[in-house]
Amino acid sequence: MTKKNLLVLILSLCSYSIHVIAQNNEVSFSVGGVFATDQTSTTVLATLVPCPPINPSCNIVTSRFTSSPGVAFMGNFARRITAFGPASLYVEAPVVGGPGRDTTVSFRSGTLLGDLVTLSSSSLFFTPSAKLKFLESSRISPFATVGGGLAHLGFASGTRNTGALQFGGGLDFKSPIPHLGFRAEARDFFSGGNFQSSSLTHVSPSHQHVVFAGGGVVFRF
């Protein structure tokens, strides 16, 4: 290899390295499914007369809330703040929204089963996080993320705001198109549920897992 060719190769590698390092920002958009864990509420009602022997717990009403899978959308902005060895540290601001999914409510009074009612529920999460990405210059880069923020939960005609923790991970895939990549990811949002315990009603579990799994595109600049 001549000195001229060697110089061209070195300059090309330096140019590529500068190009990669200069891409400190990411904007991504993903579409996927959202899955929520169930909740159960138990209410003890006051009665004027004792319960009959065939149903001794008639004053205890149990309701189970089961959400079906739904579609959710995620937008995210991330900025790289440092790199060390094969890893890069980002701060990010993911927003995940599930506009609506069916939640079935089943009732039981003592030993007697009640009706099934289907209502609509929704969720919106904003959880600023730290993201650790590995092998950023490779064609496939795994990452892990953890953070916390807010959750806005809707059920039937009511809403509730609560805190939320977020943790998850995924894979970034480079494409032949500059600045464009693809992403597959899964994130678990752990927050207060749609319902809270009161003096008469006990809700279990008191918190819910809402899992988002999907994929989309990433723009780097």
C-alpha positions as CSV (number, residue, x, y, z in Angstrom):
1,M,0.0,0.0,0.0
2,T,1.4,3.4,-1.0
3,K,1.7,6.3,1.4
4,K,-1.1,8.1,-0.6
5,N,-3.5,5.2,-0.3
6,L,-2.6,4.8,3.4
7,L,-3.4,8.5,4.0
8,V,-6.7,8.2,2.2
9,L,-7.6,5.2,4.3
10,I,-6.7,7.0,7.6
11,L,-8.7,10.1,6.6
12,S,-11.7,7.9,5.6
13,L,-11.7,6.1,8.9
14,C,-11.3,9.4,10.8
15,S,-14.2,10.9,8.8
16,Y,-16.4,7.9,9.5
17,S,-15.5,8.0,13.2
18,I,-16.3,11.7,13.5
19,H,-19.6,11.1,11.6
20,V,-20.6,8.4,14.1
21,I,-19.5,10.4,17.2
22,A,-21.3,13.5,15.9
23,Q,-24.7,11.7,16.0
24,N,-25.4,12.4,19.6
25,N,-29.2,12.7,19.3
26,E,-31.9,10.1,18.5
27,V,-35.6,10.5,17.7
28,S,-37.6,7.3,17.5
29,F,-41.1,6.2,16.8
30,S,-42.5,2.8,17.6
31,V,-45.8,0.9,17.4
32,G,-46.6,-2.2,19.3
33,G,-48.8,-4.1,21.7
34,V,-49.5,-3.2,25.4
35,F,-50.4,-5.7,28.0
36,A,-51.6,-5.0,31.6
37,T,-51.7,-7.2,34.6
38,D,-55.1,-7.9,36.4
39,Q,-56.4,-6.3,39.5
40,T,-59.0,-7.6,42.1
41,S,-61.1,-5.5,44.5
42,T,-62.9,-6.9,47.5
43,T,-65.7,-4.9,49.1
44,V,-67.4,-5.8,52.4
45,L,-71.0,-4.5,52.5
46,A,-73.0,-3.8,55.6
47,T,-76.2,-6.0,55.8
48,L,-79.4,-5.6,57.8
49,V,-80.0,-9.4,57.9
50,P,-77.5,-12.3,58.1
51,C,-76.5,-14.0,54.9
52,P,-78.3,-17.3,54.1
53,P,-76.4,-20.6,54.9
54,I,-76.1,-21.4,51.2
55,N,-74.1,-18.2,50.6
56,P,-72.6,-17.2,54.0
57,S,-70.4,-14.5,52.4
58,C,-73.1,-12.7,50.4
59,N,-71.9,-9.3,51.7
60,I,-68.4,-9.8,50.2
61,V,-68.3,-8.6,46.6
62,T,-65.2,-9.4,44.6
63,S,-64.5,-7.7,41.3
64,R,-61.8,-8.8,38.9
65,F,-60.5,-6.4,36.2
66,T,-58.9,-8.1,33.2
67,S,-57.5,-6.0,30.4
68,S,-57.2,-7.3,26.9
69,P,-54.1,-6.6,24.8
70,G,-54.2,-3.3,22.9
71,V,-52.2,-1.2,20.5
72,A,-49.8,1.5,21.8
73,F,-47.6,4.2,20.3
74,M,-44.2,5.4,21.6
75,G,-42.2,8.5,20.8
76,N,-38.8,9.1,22.3
77,F,-36.0,11.6,22.2
78,A,-32.5,10.6,23.5
79,R,-29.2,12.4,23.8
80,R,-25.8,10.8,24.3
81,I,-23.9,12.4,27.2
82,T,-20.8,10.3,27.4
83,A,-19.1,7.1,26.1
84,F,-16.7,4.7,27.8
85,G,-15.3,1.6,26.1
86,P,-18.0,-0.3,24.2
87,A,-20.8,1.5,26.0
88,S,-22.6,4.9,25.6
89,L,-24.8,6.6,28.2
90,Y,-27.9,8.4,27.0
91,V,-30.6,10.4,28.7
92,E,-34.0,9.9,27.1
93,A,-37.6,11.0,27.4
94,P,-40.0,8.2,26.3
95,V,-43.7,8.8,26.0
96,V,-46.0,5.7,25.5
97,G,-49.7,6.0,25.0
98,G,-52.4,3.3,24.7
99,P,-55.5,5.1,23.4
100,G,-58.0,2.4,24.4
101,R,-58.4,-1.2,25.2
102,D,-61.2,-3.4,26.6
103,T,-61.2,-4.2,30.3
104,T,-63.6,-6.9,31.4
105,V,-65.1,-6.7,35.0
106,S,-66.4,-9.9,36.5
107,F,-68.4,-9.8,39.8
108,R,-68.8,-12.4,42.5
109,S,-71.0,-12.0,45.6
110,G,-69.9,-14.7,48.1
111,T,-70.2,-17.9,46.1
112,L,-72.5,-16.5,43.4
113,L,-71.1,-15.3,40.1
114,G,-72.4,-12.0,38.8
115,D,-72.4,-10.3,35.4
116,L,-69.5,-9.6,33.1
117,V,-69.1,-5.9,32.0
118,T,-66.7,-4.7,29.4
119,L,-65.4,-1.1,29.7
120,S,-62.7,1.0,28.1
121,S,-59.3,1.8,29.7
122,S,-56.3,3.7,28.5
123,S,-52.8,4.7,29.7
124,L,-50.2,7.3,29.0
125,F,-46.7,7.2,30.5
126,F,-43.9,9.8,30.5
127,T,-40.7,8.4,32.2
128,P,-37.4,10.3,31.7
129,S,-34.7,7.6,31.8
130,A,-31.1,6.7,31.5
131,K,-30.2,4.4,28.6
132,L,-27.0,2.4,28.3
133,K,-26.2,1.3,24.7
134,F,-23.5,-1.2,23.8
135,L,-21.4,-1.6,20.6
136,E,-22.8,1.5,19.0
137,S,-20.6,1.3,15.9
138,S,-21.8,-2.3,15.2
139,R,-24.7,-3.2,12.9
140,I,-26.7,-4.4,15.9
141,S,-26.5,-2.5,19.2
142,P,-28.3,-3.8,22.4
143,F,-29.4,-1.3,25.0
144,A,-31.0,-1.3,28.5
145,T,-33.0,1.5,30.0
146,V,-34.4,2.5,33.5
147,G,-36.1,5.6,34.8
148,G,-39.3,7.0,36.4
149,G,-41.9,9.6,35.9
150,L,-45.7,9.9,35.6
151,A,-48.7,7.8,34.5
152,H,-52.1,9.0,33.4
153,L,-54.6,6.1,33.6
154,G,-58.1,6.2,32.3
155,F,-61.0,3.8,33.1
156,A,-64.6,4.2,31.9
157,S,-65.3,7.9,32.6
158,G,-62.6,8.4,35.3
159,T,-58.9,9.2,35.3
160,R,-56.1,8.9,37.7
161,N,-52.5,10.3,37.8
162,T,-49.8,8.3,39.6
163,G,-46.1,7.7,39.6
164,A,-44.4,5.2,37.4
165,L,-41.1,3.3,37.1
166,Q,-39.8,2.1,33.7
167,F,-37.3,-0.5,32.8
168,G,-36.6,-2.4,29.6
169,G,-34.3,-3.0,26.7
170,G,-34.0,-3.7,23.0
171,L,-31.9,-3.8,19.9
172,D,-31.0,-1.1,17.4
173,F,-30.3,-2.1,13.8
174,K,-28.3,0.1,11.4
175,S,-29.6,0.5,7.8
176,P,-27.9,1.4,4.5
177,I,-29.6,4.8,4.7
178,P,-27.5,7.4,6.6
179,H,-29.1,8.6,9.9
180,L,-31.8,6.0,9.7
181,G,-32.1,2.8,11.8
182,F,-34.6,0.4,13.1
183,R,-35.5,-0.6,16.7
184,A,-37.1,-3.5,18.5
185,E,-37.8,-3.0,22.2
186,A,-39.8,-4.0,25.3
187,R,-40.5,-1.8,28.3
188,D,-42.3,-2.5,31.6
189,F,-44.1,0.4,33.2
190,F,-44.8,-0.3,36.9
191,S,-47.3,2.2,38.4
192,G,-50.3,2.5,40.6
193,G,-53.3,0.7,39.2
194,N,-56.7,2.1,38.0
195,F,-58.1,1.6,41.5
196,Q,-57.0,2.3,45.1
197,S,-58.0,0.7,48.3
198,S,-60.4,2.5,50.6
199,S,-62.0,1.9,54.0
200,L,-64.5,-0.6,52.5
201,T,-62.6,-1.8,49.5
202,H,-59.2,-3.6,49.3
203,V,-57.5,-3.7,45.9
204,S,-54.9,-6.3,45.1
205,P,-52.3,-5.9,43.8
206,S,-52.2,-2.2,44.5
207,H,-49.8,-1.6,41.5
208,Q,-49.9,-2.7,37.9
209,H,-47.4,-3.8,35.3
210,V,-48.1,-2.4,31.8
211,V,-45.8,-3.9,29.3
212,F,-45.1,-2.3,25.8
213,A,-43.4,-4.4,23.1
214,G,-42.9,-3.1,19.6
215,G,-40.6,-1.8,17.0
216,G,-40.1,1.2,14.8
217,V,-37.6,3.6,13.2
218,V,-34.8,5.7,14.7
219,F,-33.4,8.9,13.3
220,R,-29.9,9.9,14.4
221,F,-28.4,13.4,14.1
